[in-house]
Amino acid sequence: MTQLNLDPNIPDPDGFYDELLDVHQGLTKEASDALNARLILVLANHIGDRDVLRAALAAAKRS
């Protein structure tokens, strides 16, 4: 199985979290869920490696 980096790896994680919250500001629950789904697909496409994506799915399911 591919090893994922699950250690903190985002510079300024609090700033990123603020940006993530800001992009959801004013959205309905449905629109927010759709934005999250699009974000997941954009990031998955950027990663592109199916083994990495499978490992990420498994890690997310465990947590």
N, C-alpha and C positions, 0 to 999 in steps of 0.2 A: 504494500500500500504506500502511496505517496505521502511523504512527511510534510505536513502543513506547518507554517510558522504561526503558532497561536499565542506567541508572546506579543506584548504591545509593540507596534511597529509603525504607528502613524505619528508623524511630528505634530505637536499641538493637538492631541486628541480632543481636548475640550473645545477648541476652536472648530474642529471638524464636526463635533456633535452639535454645536450651536448652528453651523451651516445646515446640517441635516434637519434640525428642528425648523429652521427658517424656511427651508424649501417646502415644508408641509404646512406652514402657517396659512390659515384661512381655507384649507381644503376640507371637503367633506370626508367622512371615513372611507367611502368608496373611492374617492379621488386619491386619497392618501395611500390606500392599499394598492391602487393601480400604479402610482408613482413608485412605490417600493418594488413592485413586480418589474417595472421597466428598469429600475436601477439594478436589480439583481441580474436581469438579462444583459444589460450593458456591461456590467463588471464580469459576468461569466464569459461574454464574447471577448472581452479584453484578455482574460486569462487564457481562454482557448484550449487548454489542456484537459481532456476528459478525465484523466486519472486524478488530477488536482481537483477538479469540480466534484467528482465522486467522493473524494476524501473530505471536501468541504461540506457536502451534503450530510455525510455520516457524522462529522463533528457537530454540525448544527443540530442534527436530530438527537445526539447524545446530551447536548447541553440544555 
